[in-house]
Amino acid sequence: SYELTQPLSVSVALGQTARITCGGNNIGSKNVHWYQQKPGQAPVLVIYRDSNRPSGIPERFSGSNSGNTATLTISRAQAGDEADYYCQVWDSSTAMVFGGGTKLTVL
Amino acid sequence: EVQLVESGGGLVQPGGSLRLSCAASGFTFSSYWMSWVRQAPGKGLEWVANIKQDGSEKYYVDSVKGRFTISRDNAKNSLYLQMNSLRAEDTAVYYCARVIVVVEMHDYYMDVWGKGTTVTVSS
């Protein structure tokens, strides 16, 4: 089965750039999607197909994917960006797979 | 406004059954794959099941195969999850989600989520 590995937590200073990684075997050959989940709320899609932003998502959110690592980058981090972030791919053997999630703390 | 509203959660004893519903509005329900995703208390997201637009294809995570059944009624714009032989480890918030599928790109992701309904399996 296909597995995605995320760091448990990432911290970033207010106004700085946060990078959240998602590791998987040859993940660069897959489409990676990212979701933001704030406490007590449903997930929200923030990046689809590696680097595309749905309407309403700030340009501060961007994504990249190459080799064995996909990365969600949040520029000029704000207090409102504090949340759990999950990566997700589709794999032919496992169907839909989520990473374990990363808690982003804005200091 | 595109909206998904789940219902049907509650407290059930181990071995019991429950049927979740998801009411869709604001989009052409019959044109989309749909999913159920769950989140155990304090844990991450776990995909549970997918269903194709016409219900002809259904996929499940291994842990629920043979116990859960996903279905839909396009005339009622509704998605369902019949859960049988429930276990303590099925305790979670269950989310209904709209799925964007591009088969030739092997691409599946959820672009709209409901607020979830809570299922608790306990004696």
Interface residues (C-beta under 8 A of the other chain):
Chain A: K30 N31 H33 Y35 Q37 Q41 A42 P43 V44 L45 Y48 R49 P54 D84 Y86 Q88 W90 S92 A95 M96 V97 F98 G99 G100 G101
Chain B: S35 V37 G44 L45 E46 W47 N50 Y59 V61 Y95 I100 M105 H106 D107 Y108 Y109 M110 D111 W113 G114 K115 G116
